[in-house]
Amino acid sequence: MENIEKIDLFNFDLEIGKQKTYISLSYQVFGPPISHAPIVVVNHSLTGNSTVSGKNGWWNGVVGENKSIDTNYFTVIVFNIPGNGYDDQVGNLIDNYRDFTVRDIARIFWEGLFYLKIETVFTIIGGSLGGAIAWEMAALQPERIENLIPIATDWKATDWVIANVLIQDQILNNSDDPIVDARLHATLLYRTPEYVNQRFQRNKLDSSSILQIENWLLGHGIQLKNRYRLAAYKLMNHLLKTNDITRSRQDFLAVANTIQSNIHLITIDTDCLFIADESRKTYRGLKNIKQNVFYHQIQSIHGHDAFLIEFNQLSDILNPIFLNHKTQNYVSA
């Protein structure tokens, strides 16, 4: 973790009414210094973190020098969801994870931006859980974001998402090897039967009775166990079920109508978690009340995880959004 910075938040009131005395908000900045370039906020996914670009960047395919989100031109800010464990401070993990919601995280991220004296942003983008947080950030501050880009996500947790969160929570709280076992289930949910069957074809490891699919799945579980803490996994999983920008507000279209951002919905045709049909319903509803809403779809055998894999397709979608801003500003200069 290089160049990770921290903001201390005190006496933060959670959505459920409880007060969290102290919250440590860590983050990283890529590209020009803050106030020197347009701001892009990237929200990480469930097991992600603030290292979005650079040597170990999990989104190097789209964020970096001369990439779609060009760090020669845009200042990229990535907050760690408090409690994700990326700061290696055990005291900052969150045990009362059921007290937190996506709305709390979105409010915390805005507090961080305001602390950094950032009042408006060019784009907020995120995939999966990060996209859910992006939706909520737009609902909280509907006039401060020029482009809202939620990827492989939705503005609400469907019954299907809630059901899978329950399964994960049960595993995390009852298994003898919770992180590994929960990751086995999650990994299959994030991919597709077609991908698994095509890749492994019931083959075994050399000179072994172990099937390649079994070895691959267990490897994913062990890898996550070696880098992730149980408390962090419980929190991130729980947050997925709390996503709903209409909670204690008006209906979706009424809330969305206040959002002034250009809204780019990016779905994956084979997503088994946030299914594309839900986003298409959202798009059709939004088109009745807004002109600046756009629908994009990634075609992939990889399922939900395609936003971490199909960088060429994702770049083709993102390039016009970011290049248009660069071109306009180069011309005006």
GUBABA-219994 format. One record per atom (N, C-alpha, C, CB): x, y, z. Coordinates in steps of 0.1 Angstrom, whole numbers, plus 5000, padded with zeros to 4 digits. Glycine has a CB too. Layout:
N
XYZ
...
//
This chain:
333
500849885000
500050005000
500950135000
499150005012
501050184989
501850314988
500950434987
502750304976
501350544993
500650664992
499250664997
500650714978
498950575007
497650575012
497450685023
497250435018
496350755022
496150875031
494950845039
496051005023
494750935049
493650905059
492951035063
494150825071
491651015065
490851125070
490151075083
489751185060
490151145094
489451105106
488151175107
490351145119
487051095108
485751145110
485251105124
484751085099
484651205131
484151185144
482651205145
484951275154
482051135155
480651145158
479751145146
480451285165
479951035138
479151015126
477850935130
479950935115
476750995126
475450935129
475050835118
474351035130
474850705121
474550605111
473050625108
474750465117
472650565096
471250575092
470250525102
471150505078
470650415109
469750355118
469550435131
470150215122
470350545133
470150625144
471350615154
468950605151
472150515153
473250495162
474350595158
473750355162
475250625168
476450705165
477650625165
476450825175
478450645155
479850585154
480850695158
480150525140
481450675170
482250775175
483450815166
482850735189
484050715159
485150745151
485150655139
486550725159
485450715128
485650635115
486850685108
484350665106
487750585105
488950615097
488650595082
490150525102
488750695074
488550685060
489850695053
487550795055
490350585047
491550595040
491350605025
492450465043
492250655017
492050675003
493450684996
491250795001
493350684983
494550704974
494150794963
495050574969
495150874958
494950964947
495850934936
495151114952
495350924924
496150894912
496051014902
495750754906
497151044895
497051154886
497451284892
495651164880
497051394886
497351534891
496851554905
496851644881
497551644912
497051674926
495651724926
498051774932
494951704937
493551754938
493551904936
493051724952
492551954929
492352094925
493052134912
492752184936
493852034906
494552064894
493951994881
495952014895
492851914883
492251844872
490851804876
493151724868
490051764866
488751714869
488851594878
487951684856
487851574887
487851464896
487051354892
487351514910
487651234893
486951104890
486951024903
487551024878
485850984908
485750904920
485450754916
484750954930
486350664919
486150524916
485850454929
487450464909
484650384929
484250304941
484550164939
482750324944
485350104948
485749964947
484649864950
486949934956
484849744945
483849634947
484049564960
483849534935
483349454962
483249384975
484649354981
482449264974
485549294974
486849254979
487949344974
487149114977
487549464968
488549554962
489049644973
487849634951
489749744968
490449844977
490849964969
491649784983
491550054975
491850184969
492950174958
492250284979
493650064957
494750054947
494150024934
495849954951
493650124927
492950104914
493850104902
491850204913
495050164904
495950174893
497450154898
495850314886
498350144888
499750124892
500149984892
499950184906
501249954899
501849814898
500849704902
502949814908
500049724913
499149624917
497649664916
499349584932
497449754907
496149814905
495149704899
496149934896
493949694906
493049594902
492149634889
492049564913
492249774886
491549814874
492549884864
490449914878
493749834863
494749884854
494249894840
496049804855
493349804837
492849804823
492149924818
492049684821
491650004828
490850124824
491350254831
489450104827
492150244841
492650354849
494150364848
492150354864
494650474843
496150494843
496550584832
496850354841
497750604830
498250694819
497850634806
499750704820
497150724798
496750694784
495650584784
497850654776
495050554795
493950464795
492650544794
493950374809
491450474795
490150534793
490050644804
489050434795
490250614816
490350714827
491750754828
489750664841
492150854821
493550894819
494150974830
493750974806
495050914838
495650984849
496651094845
496250884859
496851114832
497551234828
496651354829
498051214814
495351324828
494451434827
493451444838
493651424814
493051334844
492051324855
492651294868
490951224852
492151354879
492551324892
491651214897
492551444902
492151094900
491350984904
491450964919
491750854896
490250964926
490250944940
489550814943
489551064948
490150724952
489450604955
489550584970
490250474949
488350584976
488150564991
488050414994
486950644996
488650375005
488450245010
487150245018
489550195018
486250155015
485050135024
485550115038
484150025019
485250195048
485650175061
485350035066
485050285071
486349975072
486149835077
486549725067
484749815080
487149775055
487549675045
488949615048
487549735031
489549665058
490849615063
492049645055
490749465063
491949735045
493049755037
494149845043
492649825024
493749915054
494749995061
495649915071
494150105069
495249785072
496049695081
495949735096
497449685077
494949805100
494649845113
493549765119
494450005114
493849675127
492749585133
491649665140
493349475142
492149775147
491149855154
490149925145
491849955162
490349935132
489449995123
488449905117
490250075112
488549775120
487549675115
486249705122
488049535117
485149665116
483849695121
483149565125
482949775111
482949535138
482249415142
480749425141
482649385156
480249545144
478749555143
478349585129
478249675153
478649495120
478449525106
477049545101
479049415098
476149485109
474749495105
474149635108
473849395113
474849715115
474449855117
474649945105
475149915130
475449905096
475849995085
475049965072
477349975082
474950065064
474250055051
475050115040
472750115052
474650095028
475250155016
475150305017
474650105003
474050355023
473750495024
474850555034
472350525029
475150485045
476150535054
477450545047
476250435066
477850445038
479150455031
479150575022
479350325024
478050595014
477950705005
478150835012
476650704997
477450855024
477650975032
479050995036
476650975044
479650885041
481050895045
481950935033
481550755050
481750885021
482550925010
482351075007
482150834998
481151125008
480851265006
481551345016
479351295005
481551305029
482251375039
483751385036
482151295053
484351275030
485751275026
485951375015
486151135022
485051375005
485251474994
485151614999
484151444984
484251645008
484051785013
485351815022
482751795022
485851725029
487051745037
488151785028
487451625045
488251725016
489251755006
488951874998
489451634997
487851945002
487452074995
486952044981
488552174996
486351934979
485851894965
484351914966
486251754961
483752004959
482352024959
481551954948
482052174958
482251944936
481651874925
482651774919
481151974914
482151674912
483051574906
482651554891
483051444913
483551524883
483251504869
482551364867
484551494860
483051264874
482451134873
482551054886
483051054862
481450984889
481550874900
481250744893
480550904912
482150654894
482050524887
482350414897
482950514875
481650294895
481950184904
481250064899
481550214918
481849944902
481249814898
480749744909
482249734890
479649674908
479049584918
478649674930
479949464921
479249634942
478949714954
479349854952
479749654966
480449884945
480950014942
479950094934
482250014935
479250034925
478250094917
477050124925
477850014905
476650044934
475550064943
475850194952
475249944953
477050204957
477450324964
477350444955
478850304970
477750434943
477650544933
476250594932
478250504920
475250504930
473850534929
473450614942
472950414928
473850574953
473450634966
474150774967
473750554978
475350784963
476050914963
475251014954
477450904958
474750974943
474051064934
472651094940
473750994921
472051004947
470751034954
470951134965
470150914959
472151124972
472351214983
472751364978
473551164992
473451364968
473951494962
473651504947
475451514965
472351524944
471951504929
472551614920
470551504929
473151714925
473551824917
475051834916
473051954921
475851744921
477251754923
478051664913
477651734937
477351584906
478051484897
477751504883
477751334902
478751514874
478451534860
478051404853
479651594853
478751294857
478551164851
478451064862
479651124840
477350984861
477150874871
477250744862
475850884878
478250654866
478450534858
478450414867
479750544850
477250354870
477150234878
477350114868
475850224886
478150014872
478549904864
478149774871
480049904860
477449684864
477149554870
476549564884
478449464870
475549644884
474949674897
473449724895
475749784905
472849784906
471549824905
471349934915
470449714906
470150004914
469850104925
469250044937
468950214919
468949914936
468349844948
468849704948
466749854947
468749644960
469049504961
467749424958
469549464975
467749334948
466649254944
466549144955
466749194930
465449064954
465248954963
466348844960
463848884960
466848834947
467848744944
469148784951
468048744928
469548914950
470748954957
470648934972
470949104954
469448974978
469348954992
469448804996
467949014997
468848714988
468948574991
470448524991
468148494981
471148574981
472548534981
473448594992
473148564967
473048714996
473748775008
473448695020
473248925010
472248645022
471848555033
472748435033
470448525033
472848365022
473648245021
475048275025
473648185007
475648385020
477048415023
477148445038
477448545015
476148515044
476248555058
476148425067
475048645062
475348335063
475248205070
476548135070
474148115064
477148125058
478448055057
479548135066
478948055042
479548265065
480548345072
480448335087
480448485068
479248305092
479048295106
478948155111
477748365109
478848055103
478747915108
479747815103
477347865104
480547855093
481547755087
482747755096
481947795073
483447635096
484747625103
485847695095
485047475105
485647715082
486647785074
485847885065
487347685064
485347995072
484348075066
484748155054
483948175076
485948215053
486248285041
486448195029
487548365044
487148085031
487247995020
485947945015
488147875024
485047895024
483847835020
482847935014
483147775032
482848065019
481948165013
482448204999
481948285022
483748204998
484348234985
484048134974
485848264986
483948004978
483547904968
482247934962
483547764975
481247964971
479948004966
479948124958
478948014978
480648234963
480648364956
481248354942
481348464964
482348274941
483048264929
482248204918
484348184930
481448104921
480548054911
479448154907
479947924916
478948224917
477948324914
478448434905
477448384928
479748474906
480348574898
480648534884
481548634905
480648404882
480948354868
479748284862
482148244869
479948204852
478748144845
479047994844
478448214832
477947914843
478147774840
478947744827
476847694839
478647834817
479247814804
480747834805
478647914794
481147944813
482647964814
483247844821
482848094822
482647804832
483247694840
483347564832
482447664853
482247524825
482247404817
483247414805
480847374812
483347524799
484247544787
485647544792
483947674780
485947604803
487347604807
487947474812
487547714818
487147404820
487647284827
487347154821
487247294842
486147144815
485847024807
486046894815
486647014794
485846894828
485846774837
487246714837
484946674832
488246794834
489646744834
490246744848
490546834825
491146654850
491846644863
493246704863
491946494867
493746734874
495146774875
496046654871
495546824889
497246694866
498146584862
498446484873
499446644856
498346364870
498646254880
497946274893
500246254883
496646314892
495946334904
494446304902
496046484909
493746274913
492346254912
491546374914
491946144922
492246484917
491546614919
491146684906
492446714927
489946724905
489446784893
489946934892
487946784892
490246974880
490747114879
489747214884
491047144864
488447194883
487447294888
487547304903
486047254884
487747184910
487847184924
489147264929
487947044929
490247234922
491447304925
491347454923
492647244917
490747494912
490547634909
489647704919
489847654895
488547644923
487747704933
488447714947
486447624935
489047614951
489747614964
490847714964
490247474968
491547724952
492547824951
492047964953
493247814938
490847994948
490248134950
489948154964
488948144941
489448054971
489048064985
490348084994
488347944990
491348014992
492548024999
493248154997
493547904996
493248194984
493848324981
493148444988
493748354966
491848444989
491148544996
491348535011
489648534993
491448415016
491648405030
493048455034
491648255034
494048445026
495348495028
495448645028
496348435019
494548715022
494648865021
493448935027
494748905007
492448865032
491248935036
490848895050
490148915026
490248985058
489848955071
488348915072
490149065081
487948825081
486648785082
485648895085
486448675093
486048985094
485149105097
484849185085
485749185108
485849205077
485749285064
484749215055
487049305058
484849085053
484049015044
482549015049
484448865043
482349005062
480949015067
480349145064
480948985082
481049255066
480549385064
480249405049
481549495068
481249375040
481049405026
479849325020
482349375018
479749205024
478649115020
477349175025
478748975025
477249215037
476049275043
475549405036
476249305058
476549485032
476249615025
475449585013
477449695022
475649475005
474949454993
473449444995
475449324987
472949395006
471549385008
470849515012
471249275018
471649615016
471149745021
470949845010
472049795032
471249814998
471249904987
469749934982
472049844975
469350054984
467950094980
467850254981
466850024988
467950314970
467950464970
466550524973
468450524957
465550434973
464150484976
463850464991
463150404968
464650404999
464350385013
464150515020
465450295020
462950525027
462650655034
462550775025
463550675045
462450745012
462350855002
461050824993
463550864993
460950894982
459950874972
460250754963
459650994963
459450724953
459650614945
460950644936
458450584936
461350534929
462650544922
462650664912
462950414915
461650674903
461650774893
461650914899
460450754883
460950934910
460951064917
462351094922
459951064928
463050994928
464351024933
465351044921
464850904941
465250954911
466150964899
465951094892
465950844890
464751144892
464451274884
465251394890
462951304884
465651384903
466351494909
467851484905
466251484924
468351364901
469751354897
470051414884
470151204897
470851514884
471151594872
472251534864
471551734876
472951424869
474051364861
473551304848
474751264870
474551294839
474351204828
474551064834
475451224816
473550974831
473550844838
473950734827
472250804845
475050664829
475450564819
475350424827
476850584814
474350354823
474150214829
474950114821
472650174829
475850044827
476649944821
476349804827
478149974822
475849724819
475449584823
476249484816
473949564821
476149354821
476849244815
475749144812
477949184825
475749094799
474649014795
474448884802
474848984780
475548834808
475548704815
475648714830
476648614810
475448834836
475648864850
474548784857
475449014853
474948694867
474048614875
473748674888
474648474876
474348784891
474048854904
473148974902
475348894911
473649074895
472849184891
472449164876
473649324893
471349104874
470949064861
470649184852
469748964861
471049164839
470849274830
469449324828
471449234816
468449234829
467049264827
466649374837
466249144828
467149374849
466749474859
467249614854
467349444873
468449614849
469049744844
468249794832
470449734841
467849704823
466949744812
465649804816
466749624803
465049744827
463849804832
464149944838
463249714844
465249954845
465650084850
465750184839
466950084858
466450144828
466750234817
465450274810
467550164806
464450184808
463250214802
462450314810
462350094799
462450294823
461750394832
462450534832
461750344846
463750534832
464450664832
464250744819
465950644834
464150664808
464050734795
462750804794
464150634784
461750774802
460450844802
460550974809
459450754809
461551004817
461651124824
462951204822
461551094839
463951134816
465251204814
465751174800
466251154824
466451264794
467151244781
468551204782
467051374773
469251244793
470651214794
470951084802
471351324802
470250974797
470450844803
470850744791
469250794811
471850664794
472350574783
472550434788
473650634778
472250334779
472350194783
473550134775
471050124781
474450064781
475549994775
475549854780
476850064777
475949754772
476049614776
477249554771
474749534771
477949484781
479149404778
478749264775
480249414790
479249214764
478949074760
480148984765
478749054745
479848884774
480948814780
480448674785
481548894791
481348574784
481048444790
481448454805
481948344783
482048554809
482548564823
481548594834
483748654824
480448644830
479448674840
479748804848
479348564850
479348814860
479448934868
480848994868
479048904882
481848904869
483248954870
483749014857
484148834874
482949024846
483349074833
483849214834
482249064823
483349294844
483849434845
485249434850
482949514854
485849324855
487249314859
488049244849
487349244872
487449204837
488149124827
488049184813
487548984828
486849224809
486549264796
486949414794
485149244792
488249444795
488749584795
488549644781
490149584799
488649574771
488549634758
487049684755
488849534747
486149604759
484749644757
484449754767
483749524760
484849744779
484649854789
485249984784
485149814803
486449974779
487150094774
486350164762
488550064770
485850074753
485050124742
483850204747
484650014733
483250164758
482150234764
482550364771
481350144774
483650364778
484050474786
484750584778
485050424797
485450544767
486350634760
485550764755
486850574748
484350744749
483650864744
483250964756
482350824737
482950904768
482650994779
483751074783
482150904791
484951014785
486051084790
486851164779
487050984797
486951104767
487551184756
486851304752
487751094744
485551304753
484751424750
485051534759
483251394751
485251514772
485651614781
487051664779
485551564796
487951574776
489351614773
489351704760
490251494771
488651664750
488651734737
488051874739
487851654726
486951884746
486352014748
487252104755
485052004756
487952054765
488852144772
490152184765
489252074786
490652084757
491852114749
491452224739
492351994742
490252214733
489852314723
489752454729
488552274716
489052454741
488752584748
490052644753
487852564759
491052564755
492352614760
493052694749
493252504766
//
